[in-house]
Amino acid sequence: MEGCVMQRRSEIHENATVYHYQLIKKIQVQNESVISYGIIVSGLGIFQIIMYSYQGLFYWLASALAIYWLHWVIIKLTMIRVDEPEDRRWGWRYKTPWIGYLPIVMVEHQLFRKLHRHLLWIGLCAIALIYPWMGESAMISLISWHLWALAPRLIVLNKLRRSRKDGLIFLEDTSVNFYHR
């Protein structure tokens, strides 16, 4: 047995790095939450159709694309300031509630928090800047989609607000795992 351990140690390069992560918290994504999340966005679409007819439907759909594009731009611009190539850890996700440009592997808690604070406030400011040129239906759609897209992420960050900032977050389809190194 000891010979096997010694052989294994000799196979590991002397400069190899071994990471150890400890799962601190697991936040389950309930099916009821996902269903409610879908009902909310559907309700917003129905509201737009009832109040503004086809124009409301057009703005509702166009606003979804515009908001996800805006989120992508804000994240990419924020990533420029990060020393390490963090943007390779991010990609497009399409499964509810993780829709949009999000981490596809573990990401630092502090970076995730910072990016979403930027997303929330810069997104609202960008929407406010175009207010004079947009109609009522477009503004309702933009603000609704912006808050809807960020809601699950902000809920997770709220649940992790007392956690250490040097932890790691990993988004799975049915849960969010929080690790310490």
N, C-alpha and C positions, 0 to 999 in steps of 0.2 A: 504494500500500500504506500509506504513512504517513498519507494522508488518511483512510483507513478507520479506523486506530488513533485518530486525533485525534477522529473523529466518535464512536467508541465511548466514549472518555474523556468526551466532553461529555454523553453520555447517562447516565453514572453520576452519581448525586447526590453532592454534595461530602461529605455526612455518612454515606454508605453504608459499611457494614462488610463486609469481605471476610475470611472465615476460611480459613486454610490449615492443613490437618491432614496430618501425616506418619504413615503406617502404620509402626509400630515392630515389632509382633508379631502374627502370625496363628496362632491355635490352632485346629487342625482338630478337628471332632467326628467321630470314626471311627464307621462303621456298627456295628462290633463293640461299641463302648461303648454305643451306643443300644440294641442288642439285649440286652446284658448288663444294662443298666439296667431294661429291661422284664422280663427274666427274674427279677431280684431282687424286684421288687414282686409279680410273679405268685407267686413262691415264698413270699413272706410271706403272701399270701392263701391259698395251699394249706395252709401250716402252720396258719393260724388255723382253717381248715375241719376239718383232721384233728384238731387238739387240742381245739377248742371247738365243733365242729359249726356249726349255723346261727347261734348266738350269736356265734361267732368271725367268721363272714362279715358279719353285721350290724355288729359293731364295726369290722371292717376297712374297710367302706365308709363308715360314719359318721365314722370317724377321718380319712379322706381329706378329707372335706368340712370337718370341724372344723379340721384343720391348715391348709388353704388359706385358710379364713376368718380364723384366728388370724394367719397371715402377712400377710394384707391389712390387718388392724387394726393390727398392729405397724408396718408400713410407713407407713400413713396417719398414725398418731400421731407417728412419727418425722419425717415430712414437715412436720408443723405447725411444727417448730422451724427449718426451712429458710426463708431469706428469700425466695428466688425461688420461683415456682410450679412446683416440680419434679414435682409429682404428675401434671401433664399429660404428662410424658414417660414415664409408666408406664401399663401396661394389662395385661389378661389375655391370656396366651399359652397355647396348648393343644397345641403340638407338642413331642414328646419330643426332647431332654431339658429343654427350656425350658417347663416347665409351671408355671403360677401367675401371680402378679402381679409382672411383671418390666418392665424398661425396653423400650420399643418403638422408641426412638431412642437416640442416643448419650447416655451418662450419665458423670458424672465418676467416675473410679476411686476417689477417696477417699470419695465419697458411697456408692458401691456397696459398698465394703469396710465402711464404718461401718454401713450398713443390715443387711448380712448378719451382722455381728458381733452386732448387736441381735437379729436374727431367731433366731440360734442360741441365745443365752443366755436371752433373755426367753422364747422358746418353751419351752425346757427348764424354766425356772422356773414358767411357767404350767402345764405338764403336772405338775410336782412338786406344785403347790398343790392340784390336784384328786385327787392320789393316794389320800387316805383314802376318797374316795367312789366310786372306780372299781375295777372288778375287774381281774384279771390280764390277761385278753384285751384289754380296752380300753387298758390301759397299754402293753402290747406294741405294739398297733396305733398308738397316738398317737406313741410314741417312734420307731417304725419309719418311719411316714409323714413325721414331722418331719425325720429325718435323710435319708431318701430324697429328699425334695423339695429339700433344701439341698445334697446331695452334688455335683451338677454345678457349681453356683455356687461352692462352696468349693474344688473342684478347680481351677477357673479362677483364683480368687483366689490359691490357692497357687502356681500357675504364674506369676502376675504379682506375687508378693510382693517381688521385688527391683526392680520397675519404679517409675518416678517416680509419685508420688501425684497429680500434676497432669495426668495423662493422661486419656483418654476411652476408654470401653469401649462397643463396639457388638456386641450379640448377634444373630447370624444363625442360620438353621436348621442350617447345617453347619459354622459356624466362629464364633470370637470374635475380633474385631479390636480391637487396642489402638493408639490414636493419641496423638501429642503435638501440641500446638498450635504 
